[in-house]
Amino acid sequence: MRTLSLLVSLFFGLALAAQEPTVALIGLRHSHTWGHLEAMVKSPQAKLVAIAETDAELVAEAKKVTPPEVKYYSDAKKMLDEVKPTMAWAFLENNRHLEAVELCGPRKVHVIYEKPLAASAADAYKIRDLARKYGIQVLTNFSPAFSPAYYAVKAKIDSGAIGKPWRLRVTTGHGGVFPKSGRNKMFHEWLIDPVKNGAGALMDFGCYNALYSLYYLGRPETVYAYALHLRPGDFPQVEDGVTMVLGYKDAVSILEQSWDLPPNSGGFEIVSYEGLIRMEGSKVEARKGREAAVVLEVAPLPAERSGPVAYMAWCVKNGKAVEGLVSLDYTVAVNEIIDAAKQSIKTGKVVRLGAAR
């Protein structure tokens, strides 16, 4: 009898493991939703099963690209209870990210966020604590985590081929032209709200730059930031440009994030006493001393690193923790740096970051 019971348990365990992972969306309020939504419809790693959104215009837009079997709800709690997805991707205002894990955690639904993890470090800590309490995975989608070029840069640094880096300089952003109607209208409205977004250009692009600095140089000791408000007519409540200087014992990051950049501007450069690495798009070049720059080979990432849904599905299936640039360790630290930058802008002083919490 005991043998029969074990065989039954094994059968159901294997059947459960073989089930196709499913994904549901909580909200459609981020402009990145639409590219990801089209990819999810075609995804072989997880099946899109449901979407919860109250805005009729956004729902109508989503229905244009989703198959008929995708269910729509106005209540995310009801959707989670009825559909019971493996994971939920929250495309909400940044200050509502905590709301998503409060819904998903007790239901053992893993959570994906579009960057950043939260609107503040305080919310980031709460999200992390709830994820630990309920034993769920939380992944914040920073697109560089799924781009092989950034790993090629790290491999070159770790090889010691250009010596120890002492400066990282990154400029990111765009011209700050946002749609005033259509499916991205709501995104624009909350993006320039200091509460819903958590800041302006500082949060929008500074979260990327803070992540780069953490990845290539580690946790900084100090944060200094200076904000510009060049277009108050377009952005009455938030900054449209910020320069952050992150201080290390023997290195510095100079990070610029702006909604005032002309097309094809910006850059990414890591400098050491012996050489440098530059990246433009997916092209990575390294130079040592006065030698000619060499284009680095950028190896493709494994299939499970093709995107956030694929990676979450792989982690769940294999019982692995979400690691690297999309993990809570990195993404909580990003929010800590952004909070320190906001404090520095307010006070005009350098802020000591302190140890990780």
C-alpha beads as a LAMMPS data file, in Angstrom:
LAMMPS data file: protein, C-alpha beads

357 atoms
356 bonds

1 atom types
1 bond types

-500.0 500.0 xlo xhi
-500.0 500.0 ylo yhi
-500.0 500.0 zlo zhi

Masses

1 110.0

Atoms # bond

1 1 1 0.000 0.000 0.000
2 1 1 2.840 2.344 0.900
3 1 1 4.495 1.608 -2.465
4 1 1 1.248 2.452 -4.279
5 1 1 0.976 5.714 -2.363
6 1 1 4.537 6.671 -3.280
7 1 1 3.905 5.870 -6.943
8 1 1 0.741 8.004 -6.955
9 1 1 2.596 10.899 -5.320
10 1 1 5.423 10.596 -7.837
11 1 1 2.963 10.520 -10.749
12 1 1 1.176 13.674 -9.621
13 1 1 4.488 15.380 -8.860
14 1 1 5.774 14.686 -12.347
15 1 1 2.464 15.759 -13.874
16 1 1 2.612 19.049 -11.974
17 1 1 6.218 19.650 -13.059
18 1 1 5.224 18.986 -16.670
19 1 1 2.428 21.563 -16.635
20 1 1 3.013 24.548 -18.874
21 1 1 3.856 27.648 -16.809
22 1 1 1.247 30.379 -17.104
23 1 1 1.510 34.141 -16.876
24 1 1 -1.094 36.813 -16.120
25 1 1 -0.745 40.586 -16.310
26 1 1 -1.700 42.984 -13.541
27 1 1 -2.241 46.291 -15.298
28 1 1 -1.364 47.610 -18.759
29 1 1 -0.054 50.985 -17.590
30 1 1 3.564 50.954 -18.722
31 1 1 4.634 51.790 -22.254
32 1 1 6.854 48.702 -22.268
33 1 1 3.721 46.574 -21.899
34 1 1 3.012 46.455 -25.582
35 1 1 6.269 45.018 -26.874
36 1 1 6.326 42.466 -24.076
37 1 1 2.668 41.590 -24.620
38 1 1 3.231 40.677 -28.256
39 1 1 6.225 38.544 -27.226
40 1 1 4.214 36.810 -24.490
41 1 1 1.499 35.846 -26.956
42 1 1 4.151 33.957 -28.944
43 1 1 6.195 32.714 -25.972
44 1 1 6.977 28.982 -25.887
45 1 1 8.093 29.189 -22.233
46 1 1 4.823 30.265 -20.616
47 1 1 1.236 30.688 -21.723
48 1 1 -0.493 34.054 -21.369
49 1 1 -3.825 33.305 -19.702
50 1 1 -5.325 36.507 -18.270
51 1 1 -5.076 40.279 -17.918
52 1 1 -6.480 42.500 -15.154
53 1 1 -7.070 46.156 -16.073
54 1 1 -9.841 48.663 -15.372
55 1 1 -9.149 51.155 -18.164
56 1 1 -11.386 50.343 -21.144
57 1 1 -9.086 51.944 -23.735
58 1 1 -6.089 49.902 -22.589
59 1 1 -8.155 46.716 -22.549
60 1 1 -9.352 47.387 -26.093
61 1 1 -5.757 47.859 -27.244
62 1 1 -4.651 44.617 -25.597
63 1 1 -7.501 42.647 -27.161
64 1 1 -6.148 43.571 -30.598
65 1 1 -3.069 41.405 -30.040
66 1 1 -4.181 38.667 -27.629
67 1 1 -5.879 35.416 -28.643
68 1 1 -9.562 34.858 -27.719
69 1 1 -8.765 32.434 -24.894
70 1 1 -7.023 35.142 -22.831
71 1 1 -9.410 36.159 -20.057
72 1 1 -9.929 39.761 -18.999
73 1 1 -10.746 40.981 -15.499
74 1 1 -11.345 44.322 -13.831
75 1 1 -10.291 42.867 -10.467
76 1 1 -6.741 41.483 -10.114
77 1 1 -7.601 39.564 -6.942
78 1 1 -10.449 37.746 -8.703
79 1 1 -8.181 36.985 -11.656
80 1 1 -5.498 35.444 -9.442
81 1 1 -8.042 33.372 -7.522
82 1 1 -9.745 32.023 -10.636
83 1 1 -6.844 31.616 -13.056
84 1 1 -4.115 30.688 -10.536
85 1 1 -1.193 31.657 -12.794
86 1 1 2.381 30.554 -12.193
87 1 1 3.554 34.154 -12.407
88 1 1 2.110 37.641 -12.752
89 1 1 3.786 40.547 -14.528
90 1 1 2.781 43.871 -12.984
91 1 1 2.655 46.755 -15.455
92 1 1 1.528 49.289 -12.862
93 1 1 2.570 52.697 -11.625
94 1 1 5.825 52.349 -9.695
95 1 1 4.199 53.266 -6.378
96 1 1 1.722 50.385 -6.825
97 1 1 4.329 47.648 -7.127
98 1 1 3.925 46.781 -3.462
99 1 1 0.227 46.195 -4.130
100 1 1 1.088 43.460 -6.628
101 1 1 3.216 41.407 -4.237
102 1 1 0.601 41.837 -1.498
103 1 1 -1.877 40.151 -3.845
104 1 1 0.453 37.530 -5.287
105 1 1 2.448 36.519 -2.232
106 1 1 -0.292 34.766 -0.234
107 1 1 -1.405 33.001 -3.430
108 1 1 2.125 31.715 -4.152
109 1 1 2.220 33.519 -7.486
110 1 1 5.686 34.647 -8.566
111 1 1 6.011 38.314 -9.562
112 1 1 7.708 40.140 -12.417
113 1 1 7.968 43.928 -12.408
114 1 1 8.933 46.283 -15.166
115 1 1 11.858 48.345 -13.877
116 1 1 12.333 49.709 -11.257
117 1 1 11.460 47.418 -8.355
118 1 1 9.601 50.218 -6.548
119 1 1 9.087 53.968 -6.297
120 1 1 11.143 54.090 -3.091
121 1 1 13.587 52.045 -1.063
122 1 1 10.968 51.745 1.694
123 1 1 8.611 49.953 -0.706
124 1 1 11.497 47.882 -2.091
125 1 1 12.270 46.573 1.410
126 1 1 8.605 45.676 1.948
127 1 1 8.441 43.831 -1.385
128 1 1 11.581 41.877 -0.516
129 1 1 10.250 41.026 2.945
130 1 1 6.927 39.781 1.573
131 1 1 8.678 37.695 -1.101
132 1 1 10.728 36.011 1.621
133 1 1 7.714 35.554 3.867
134 1 1 5.652 33.794 1.210
135 1 1 8.510 32.013 -0.528
136 1 1 7.878 33.517 -3.960
137 1 1 10.301 34.697 -6.613
138 1 1 10.445 38.381 -7.567
139 1 1 12.153 39.480 -10.781
140 1 1 12.517 43.093 -11.906
141 1 1 12.926 43.383 -15.653
142 1 1 15.966 45.473 -16.436
143 1 1 16.498 44.868 -20.153
144 1 1 20.342 44.884 -19.927
145 1 1 20.076 41.649 -17.935
146 1 1 18.921 39.949 -21.130
147 1 1 21.450 41.616 -23.436
148 1 1 24.712 39.691 -23.985
149 1 1 26.794 42.845 -24.549
150 1 1 26.763 43.748 -20.851
151 1 1 28.089 40.313 -19.921
152 1 1 30.858 40.656 -22.516
153 1 1 31.917 43.880 -20.779
154 1 1 31.925 42.156 -17.386
155 1 1 33.922 39.197 -18.698
156 1 1 36.558 41.541 -20.119
157 1 1 36.848 43.400 -16.824
158 1 1 37.005 40.199 -14.790
159 1 1 39.760 38.845 -17.037
160 1 1 42.046 41.656 -15.874
161 1 1 42.911 42.464 -19.473
162 1 1 42.541 46.224 -19.005
163 1 1 43.438 46.410 -15.327
164 1 1 41.212 47.595 -12.522
165 1 1 38.520 50.111 -13.616
166 1 1 38.467 53.428 -11.796
167 1 1 35.754 55.270 -13.731
168 1 1 32.393 54.373 -15.218
169 1 1 30.640 57.011 -17.271
170 1 1 27.155 56.453 -18.695
171 1 1 24.727 58.833 -20.374
172 1 1 21.223 57.522 -21.056
173 1 1 17.892 59.019 -21.991
174 1 1 15.901 60.445 -24.868
175 1 1 14.230 63.651 -25.973
176 1 1 11.371 63.432 -23.509
177 1 1 8.602 63.432 -26.111
178 1 1 5.746 61.385 -24.693
179 1 1 2.385 60.562 -26.311
180 1 1 -0.551 62.591 -25.079
181 1 1 -3.181 60.135 -26.326
182 1 1 -3.619 56.462 -27.118
183 1 1 -2.409 53.473 -25.185
184 1 1 0.622 55.270 -23.697
185 1 1 -1.238 58.375 -22.514
186 1 1 -1.721 57.000 -18.994
187 1 1 1.952 56.020 -18.828
188 1 1 3.002 59.579 -19.621
189 1 1 0.675 60.957 -16.979
190 1 1 2.123 58.867 -14.154
191 1 1 5.717 59.030 -15.400
192 1 1 5.826 62.772 -14.699
193 1 1 4.167 62.386 -11.299
194 1 1 6.752 62.468 -8.463
195 1 1 4.684 60.130 -6.287
196 1 1 3.540 57.566 -8.833
197 1 1 6.916 57.353 -10.596
198 1 1 9.072 58.173 -7.581
199 1 1 10.952 60.923 -9.479
200 1 1 11.328 62.041 -13.082
201 1 1 14.260 61.274 -15.384
202 1 1 16.221 60.234 -12.296
203 1 1 13.971 57.223 -11.816
204 1 1 13.268 56.555 -15.486
205 1 1 16.898 56.236 -16.573
206 1 1 18.855 56.588 -13.345
207 1 1 17.685 53.153 -12.257
208 1 1 19.518 51.657 -15.255
209 1 1 22.673 53.628 -14.561
210 1 1 22.687 52.744 -10.873
211 1 1 22.401 49.084 -11.867
212 1 1 25.433 49.382 -14.162
213 1 1 27.489 50.904 -11.392
214 1 1 26.507 48.155 -8.971
215 1 1 27.356 45.480 -11.513
216 1 1 30.717 46.771 -12.672
217 1 1 32.066 48.593 -9.614
218 1 1 30.028 47.276 -6.689
219 1 1 28.131 49.133 -3.981
220 1 1 29.165 52.803 -3.766
221 1 1 30.057 54.523 -0.527
222 1 1 28.592 57.935 -1.396
223 1 1 25.995 59.469 -3.706
224 1 1 25.872 63.046 -4.963
225 1 1 23.250 64.265 -7.427
226 1 1 22.403 67.509 -9.204
227 1 1 19.071 67.994 -10.977
228 1 1 18.055 70.154 -13.927
229 1 1 14.546 71.416 -14.647
230 1 1 14.954 72.695 -18.186
231 1 1 11.367 72.235 -19.397
232 1 1 8.969 73.070 -16.575
233 1 1 6.164 73.463 -19.089
234 1 1 6.475 69.807 -20.077
235 1 1 7.514 68.467 -16.671
236 1 1 6.082 70.794 -14.019
237 1 1 6.609 68.513 -11.016
238 1 1 9.739 66.477 -11.788
239 1 1 13.303 66.916 -13.004
240 1 1 14.117 66.231 -16.650
241 1 1 17.846 65.762 -16.150
242 1 1 20.105 64.541 -13.346
243 1 1 23.810 63.931 -12.957
244 1 1 24.775 61.414 -10.266
245 1 1 28.292 60.916 -8.960
246 1 1 28.752 57.657 -7.067
247 1 1 31.871 57.533 -4.953
248 1 1 33.987 54.468 -4.222
249 1 1 37.189 54.042 -2.260
250 1 1 39.223 53.966 -5.469
251 1 1 36.695 54.558 -8.263
252 1 1 33.884 56.832 -9.406
253 1 1 30.731 56.565 -11.511
254 1 1 29.527 59.603 -13.421
255 1 1 25.963 58.876 -14.411
256 1 1 23.811 61.178 -16.538
257 1 1 20.109 60.584 -17.176
258 1 1 18.002 62.953 -19.205
259 1 1 14.764 63.623 -21.052
260 1 1 16.524 66.391 -23.009
261 1 1 18.875 64.428 -25.274
262 1 1 18.973 64.703 -29.069
263 1 1 18.753 61.492 -31.126
264 1 1 21.754 59.150 -31.128
265 1 1 23.385 60.744 -28.110
266 1 1 24.594 59.116 -24.930
267 1 1 27.348 56.645 -24.242
268 1 1 28.857 53.956 -22.035
269 1 1 32.539 53.853 -21.100
270 1 1 34.642 52.102 -18.457
271 1 1 38.185 53.385 -17.922
272 1 1 41.203 51.919 -16.149
273 1 1 44.776 53.163 -15.953
274 1 1 45.700 50.579 -18.581
275 1 1 42.818 50.845 -21.031
276 1 1 39.116 51.274 -21.632
277 1 1 35.926 49.584 -22.787
278 1 1 33.263 51.356 -24.823
279 1 1 29.818 50.075 -25.720
280 1 1 27.466 51.401 -28.374
281 1 1 24.296 49.410 -28.829
282 1 1 25.354 45.771 -28.972
283 1 1 28.895 46.626 -30.118
284 1 1 31.624 46.433 -27.485
285 1 1 35.159 47.701 -28.053
286 1 1 38.170 47.387 -25.755
287 1 1 41.509 49.148 -25.984
288 1 1 44.698 48.701 -23.961
289 1 1 47.129 51.620 -23.821
290 1 1 47.763 53.025 -27.280
291 1 1 46.813 49.821 -29.042
292 1 1 44.017 49.838 -31.607
293 1 1 40.546 49.127 -30.262
294 1 1 39.374 45.550 -30.620
295 1 1 35.729 44.591 -31.082
296 1 1 34.840 41.990 -28.463
297 1 1 32.985 38.835 -29.304
298 1 1 29.520 38.944 -27.752
299 1 1 28.381 35.390 -27.098
300 1 1 24.624 34.721 -27.127
301 1 1 22.908 34.058 -23.827
302 1 1 21.329 30.676 -23.070
303 1 1 17.668 30.199 -24.004
304 1 1 16.464 30.667 -20.436
305 1 1 18.010 34.154 -20.458
306 1 1 16.105 35.249 -23.559
307 1 1 13.709 37.360 -21.497
308 1 1 12.046 37.812 -18.113
309 1 1 9.217 35.306 -18.635
310 1 1 11.597 32.653 -19.948
311 1 1 13.970 33.185 -17.048
312 1 1 11.237 33.153 -14.383
313 1 1 9.733 29.995 -15.902
314 1 1 13.160 28.329 -15.889
315 1 1 13.823 29.326 -12.269
316 1 1 10.442 28.002 -11.125
317 1 1 10.764 24.755 -13.074
318 1 1 14.281 24.086 -11.773
319 1 1 13.761 25.329 -8.233
320 1 1 16.386 28.042 -8.681
321 1 1 16.422 31.495 -7.135
322 1 1 16.289 34.511 -9.448
323 1 1 19.881 35.755 -9.629
324 1 1 21.991 38.510 -11.115
325 1 1 20.868 41.896 -12.369
326 1 1 17.150 41.130 -12.009
327 1 1 17.426 39.789 -8.451
328 1 1 16.220 41.480 -5.288
329 1 1 19.795 42.024 -4.117
330 1 1 20.566 44.239 -7.087
331 1 1 17.183 45.873 -7.545
332 1 1 16.730 46.837 -3.892
333 1 1 20.191 48.435 -4.014
334 1 1 19.133 50.409 -7.094
335 1 1 16.259 51.926 -5.123
336 1 1 18.636 52.738 -2.259
337 1 1 20.898 54.678 -4.645
338 1 1 17.963 56.544 -6.198
339 1 1 16.659 57.480 -2.748
340 1 1 20.119 58.757 -1.792
341 1 1 20.234 60.798 -5.014
342 1 1 16.865 62.368 -4.217
343 1 1 18.136 63.265 -0.745
344 1 1 21.288 64.762 -2.239
345 1 1 19.274 66.863 -4.695
346 1 1 17.129 68.139 -1.841
347 1 1 20.011 68.983 0.493
348 1 1 22.765 69.794 -1.974
349 1 1 25.070 67.490 -0.052
350 1 1 26.858 64.201 -0.550
351 1 1 24.935 61.300 0.996
352 1 1 26.723 58.343 2.544
353 1 1 24.965 55.196 1.348
354 1 1 25.856 52.827 4.154
355 1 1 25.807 49.058 4.210
356 1 1 23.141 47.037 2.417
357 1 1 20.034 46.381 4.510

Bonds

1 1 1 2
2 1 2 3
3 1 3 4
4 1 4 5
5 1 5 6
6 1 6 7
7 1 7 8
8 1 8 9
9 1 9 10
10 1 10 11
11 1 11 12
12 1 12 13
13 1 13 14
14 1 14 15
15 1 15 16
16 1 16 17
17 1 17 18
18 1 18 19
19 1 19 20
20 1 20 21
21 1 21 22
22 1 22 23
23 1 23 24
24 1 24 25
25 1 25 26
26 1 26 27
27 1 27 28
28 1 28 29
29 1 29 30
30 1 30 31
31 1 31 32
32 1 32 33
33 1 33 34
34 1 34 35
35 1 35 36
36 1 36 37
37 1 37 38
38 1 38 39
39 1 39 40
40 1 40 41
41 1 41 42
42 1 42 43
43 1 43 44
44 1 44 45
45 1 45 46
46 1 46 47
47 1 47 48
48 1 48 49
49 1 49 50
50 1 50 51
51 1 51 52
52 1 52 53
53 1 53 54
54 1 54 55
55 1 55 56
56 1 56 57
57 1 57 58
58 1 58 59
59 1 59 60
60 1 60 61
61 1 61 62
62 1 62 63
63 1 63 64
64 1 64 65
65 1 65 66
66 1 66 67
67 1 67 68
68 1 68 69
69 1 69 70
70 1 70 71
71 1 71 72
72 1 72 73
73 1 73 74
74 1 74 75
75 1 75 76
76 1 76 77
77 1 77 78
78 1 78 79
79 1 79 80
80 1 80 81
81 1 81 82
82 1 82 83
83 1 83 84
84 1 84 85
85 1 85 86
86 1 86 87
87 1 87 88
88 1 88 89
89 1 89 90
90 1 90 91
91 1 91 92
92 1 92 93
93 1 93 94
94 1 94 95
95 1 95 96
96 1 96 97
97 1 97 98
98 1 98 99
99 1 99 100
100 1 100 101
101 1 101 102
102 1 102 103
103 1 103 104
104 1 104 105
105 1 105 106
106 1 106 107
107 1 107 108
108 1 108 109
109 1 109 110
110 1 110 111
111 1 111 112
112 1 112 113
113 1 113 114
114 1 114 115
115 1 115 116
116 1 116 117
117 1 117 118
118 1 118 119
119 1 119 120
120 1 120 121
121 1 121 122
122 1 122 123
123 1 123 124
124 1 124 125
125 1 125 126
126 1 126 127
127 1 127 128
128 1 128 129
129 1 129 130
130 1 130 131
131 1 131 132
132 1 132 133
133 1 133 134
134 1 134 135
135 1 135 136
136 1 136 137
137 1 137 138
138 1 138 139
139 1 139 140
140 1 140 141
141 1 141 142
142 1 142 143
143 1 143 144
144 1 144 145
145 1 145 146
146 1 146 147
147 1 147 148
148 1 148 149
149 1 149 150
150 1 150 151
151 1 151 152
152 1 152 153
153 1 153 154
154 1 154 155
155 1 155 156
156 1 156 157
157 1 157 158
158 1 158 159
159 1 159 160
160 1 160 161
161 1 161 162
162 1 162 163
163 1 163 164
164 1 164 165
165 1 165 166
166 1 166 167
167 1 167 168
168 1 168 169
169 1 169 170
170 1 170 171
171 1 171 172
172 1 172 173
173 1 173 174
174 1 174 175
175 1 175 176
176 1 176 177
177 1 177 178
178 1 178 179
179 1 179 180
180 1 180 181
181 1 181 182
182 1 182 183
183 1 183 184
184 1 184 185
185 1 185 186
186 1 186 187
187 1 187 188
188 1 188 189
189 1 189 190
190 1 190 191
191 1 191 192
192 1 192 193
193 1 193 194
194 1 194 195
195 1 195 196
196 1 196 197
197 1 197 198
198 1 198 199
199 1 199 200
200 1 200 201
201 1 201 202
202 1 202 203
203 1 203 204
204 1 204 205
205 1 205 206
206 1 206 207
207 1 207 208
208 1 208 209
209 1 209 210
210 1 210 211
211 1 211 212
212 1 212 213
213 1 213 214
214 1 214 215
215 1 215 216
216 1 216 217
217 1 217 218
218 1 218 219
219 1 219 220
220 1 220 221
221 1 221 222
222 1 222 223
223 1 223 224
224 1 224 225
225 1 225 226
226 1 226 227
227 1 227 228
228 1 228 229
229 1 229 230
230 1 230 231
231 1 231 232
232 1 232 233
233 1 233 234
234 1 234 235
235 1 235 236
236 1 236 237
237 1 237 238
238 1 238 239
239 1 239 240
240 1 240 241
241 1 241 242
242 1 242 243
243 1 243 244
244 1 244 245
245 1 245 246
246 1 246 247
247 1 247 248
248 1 248 249
249 1 249 250
250 1 250 251
251 1 251 252
252 1 252 253
253 1 253 254
254 1 254 255
255 1 255 256
256 1 256 257
257 1 257 258
258 1 258 259
259 1 259 260
260 1 260 261
261 1 261 262
262 1 262 263
263 1 263 264
264 1 264 265
265 1 265 266
266 1 266 267
267 1 267 268
268 1 268 269
269 1 269 270
270 1 270 271
271 1 271 272
272 1 272 273
273 1 273 274
274 1 274 275
275 1 275 276
276 1 276 277
277 1 277 278
278 1 278 279
279 1 279 280
280 1 280 281
281 1 281 282
282 1 282 283
283 1 283 284
284 1 284 285
285 1 285 286
286 1 286 287
287 1 287 288
288 1 288 289
289 1 289 290
290 1 290 291
291 1 291 292
292 1 292 293
293 1 293 294
294 1 294 295
295 1 295 296
296 1 296 297
297 1 297 298
298 1 298 299
299 1 299 300
300 1 300 301
301 1 301 302
302 1 302 303
303 1 303 304
304 1 304 305
305 1 305 306
306 1 306 307
307 1 307 308
308 1 308 309
309 1 309 310
310 1 310 311
311 1 311 312
312 1 312 313
313 1 313 314
314 1 314 315
315 1 315 316
316 1 316 317
317 1 317 318
318 1 318 319
319 1 319 320
320 1 320 321
321 1 321 322
322 1 322 323
323 1 323 324
324 1 324 325
325 1 325 326
326 1 326 327
327 1 327 328
328 1 328 329
329 1 329 330
330 1 330 331
331 1 331 332
332 1 332 333
333 1 333 334
334 1 334 335
335 1 335 336
336 1 336 337
337 1 337 338
338 1 338 339
339 1 339 340
340 1 340 341
341 1 341 342
342 1 342 343
343 1 343 344
344 1 344 345
345 1 345 346
346 1 346 347
347 1 347 348
348 1 348 349
349 1 349 350
350 1 350 351
351 1 351 352
352 1 352 353
353 1 353 354
354 1 354 355
355 1 355 356
356 1 356 357
